[in-house]
């Protein structure tokens, strides 16, 4: 029989995020897209998002990063429409600066679909969301992506591949696609497209294509010591 957690036993990260789904704190940030299983650094300076981070740190440390719908620019000071797929994450490190700003590291945990935005007295935005964990997946696309990353590692500086190769070796399924996408794709629009791709096989194939295009743009590294 499952007795559940004992009194006072800390919740897991997934349990924290699950519990927050009815009132999820949301930081809309057009310049950045967070993937599950990746970490993003953020500098928090707007008053409404300082309040968001402060409340998160005093509570479960959970918040989401979301993209805004196109045409948001003239409405940014208000509440422009958010794209429906976002990433819920956990603040895993923070630094509070003297003037009330924050530097934080936000670790992605799970995709989430916007169900409804909540009416709140807070300065920041809150939403009810549906969490979208990836289903189990095993297929040839996983090995194809790992092989593509091995080829890529021969064309990029070791400082880049040293961190990526162990992560790729450990990851599988949708996590594998997310880890690679987070590392190699800088454009927010493309990252958002992959975040919104819920079909794991399709997401893996699209990331394989992205790695292939990157390899095609790079020249193999010359062995050290060889003349030009």
VENLINVEN-V254887 format. One record per residue. N is the residue number from 0. SS is DSSP state (H for helix, E for strand, C for the rest). NEAR is the number of other C-alpha atoms within 8 Angstrom. D_CENTER is the distance of its C-alpha to the mean C-alpha in Angstrom with 2 decimals. Layout:
N;SS;NEAR;D_CENTER  N;SS;NEAR;D_CENTER
//
This chain:
0;C;2;35.39  1;C;3;31.91  2;C;5;32.77  3;C;4;29.26  4;C;5;28.25  5;C;6;31.07  6;C;4;31.59  7;C;4;29.58  8;C;6;27.34  9;C;4;23.77  10;C;6;21.08  11;C;6;18.34  12;H;8;14.67  13;H;7;14.52  14;H;8;17.73  15;H;11;16.56  16;H;13;13.75  17;H;8;16.38  18;H;7;18.91  19;H;9;16.94  20;C;12;16.51  21;C;8;19.84  22;C;10;19.18  23;E;13;15.50  24;E;13;15.18  25;E;12;13.28  26;E;12;12.62  27;E;9;12.99  28;C;10;12.19  29;C;9;13.35  30;C;5;12.74  31;C;7;8.97  32;C;12;5.97  33;C;12;2.36  34;C;15;2.10  35;C;15;4.45  36;C;10;6.70  37;C;11;5.43  38;E;10;6.67  39;E;8;7.23  40;E;8;10.84  41;E;8;12.11  42;E;8;15.80  43;E;11;16.92  44;C;9;20.36  45;C;7;21.08  46;H;6;23.23  47;H;9;21.40  48;H;12;18.07  49;H;13;20.08  50;H;10;21.45  51;H;12;18.10  52;H;11;17.01  53;H;8;20.56  54;H;8;20.66  55;H;12;17.42  56;H;9;18.88  57;H;7;22.14  58;C;7;20.76  59;C;7;18.02  60;C;11;15.40  61;E;15;12.97  62;E;13;11.43  63;E;12;9.07  64;E;14;7.78  65;E;15;9.70  66;C;13;11.56  67;E;12;15.33  68;C;9;17.86  69;C;4;20.01  70;C;5;22.89  71;C;10;21.12  72;H;5;22.71  73;H;6;26.03  74;H;8;24.52  75;C;8;21.81  76;C;5;24.00  77;C;5;24.22  78;C;7;21.96  79;C;9;21.12  80;C;7;19.77  81;E;9;16.06  82;C;10;14.59  83;C;7;14.62  84;E;11;11.28  85;E;16;8.43  86;E;16;5.71  87;E;15;7.77  88;E;15;7.44  89;E;13;10.35  90;E;13;12.03  91;E;9;13.23  92;E;7;15.43  93;E;9;17.14  94;E;7;20.14  95;E;8;22.30  96;C;8;24.40  97;C;5;28.01  98;C;4;27.61  99;C;8;24.97  100;C;12;21.91  101;E;13;19.00  102;E;12;16.87  103;E;13;13.91  104;E;12;11.17  105;E;13;8.24  106;E;13;6.89  107;E;14;4.37  108;E;14;7.40  109;E;12;8.05  110;E;14;8.24  111;E;12;10.96  112;E;11;13.82  113;E;13;15.69  114;E;9;19.21  115;E;7;20.84  116;E;9;20.51  117;C;9;22.66  118;C;5;25.61  119;C;7;25.20  120;C;4;27.33  121;C;6;24.37  122;C;9;23.62  123;C;11;19.95  124;E;12;18.68  125;E;12;18.26  126;E;15;17.74  127;E;13;18.60  128;E;13;16.00  129;E;9;16.23  130;E;10;13.72  131;C;8;13.11  132;C;6;12.90  133;C;7;13.71  134;C;5;17.46  135;C;5;19.05  136;C;9;19.61  137;C;7;21.97  138;C;8;23.21  139;H;6;24.43  140;H;10;21.28  141;H;12;19.71  142;H;8;22.62  143;H;9;22.71  144;H;11;19.22  145;H;10;20.17  146;H;8;23.39  147;H;11;21.83  148;H;10;19.71  149;H;9;23.02  150;H;9;24.73  151;H;11;22.15  152;H;11;22.56  153;C;8;26.22  154;C;11;25.53  155;C;10;23.16  156;C;7;23.96  157;H;7;23.73  158;H;6;21.49  159;H;9;18.67  160;H;10;19.48  161;H;8;20.41  162;H;8;16.95  163;H;10;15.57  164;H;10;18.63  165;H;8;18.60  166;H;9;14.99  167;H;12;16.00  168;H;7;19.20  169;H;6;17.74  170;C;9;15.11  171;C;11;16.33  172;H;14;15.79  173;H;12;12.49  174;H;10;10.82  175;H;12;12.81  176;H;12;11.74  177;H;13;7.98  178;H;15;9.07  179;H;11;11.45  180;H;11;9.68  181;H;12;7.27  182;H;8;10.72  183;H;7;13.08  184;C;9;12.04  185;C;7;12.31  186;C;6;13.29  187;H;10;11.20  188;H;6;13.41  189;H;8;12.94  190;H;13;9.16  191;H;10;9.64  192;H;8;12.40  193;H;10;10.62  194;H;13;8.00  195;C;8;11.37  196;C;9;13.20  197;C;7;14.00  198;C;6;16.76  199;H;12;15.65  200;H;11;18.67  201;H;8;18.14  202;H;13;14.52  203;H;15;15.90  204;H;9;18.80  205;H;9;16.99  206;H;12;15.03  207;H;12;18.50  208;H;8;19.96  209;H;9;17.55  210;H;12;18.49  211;H;9;22.08  212;H;8;22.15  213;H;9;20.87  214;H;11;23.55  215;H;7;26.09  216;H;6;25.56  217;C;7;25.97  218;C;7;29.30  219;C;7;29.79  220;C;7;30.07  221;C;5;33.74  222;C;5;34.94  223;C;4;35.75  224;C;4;39.41  225;C;6;40.16  226;C;3;41.77  227;C;2;40.32
//
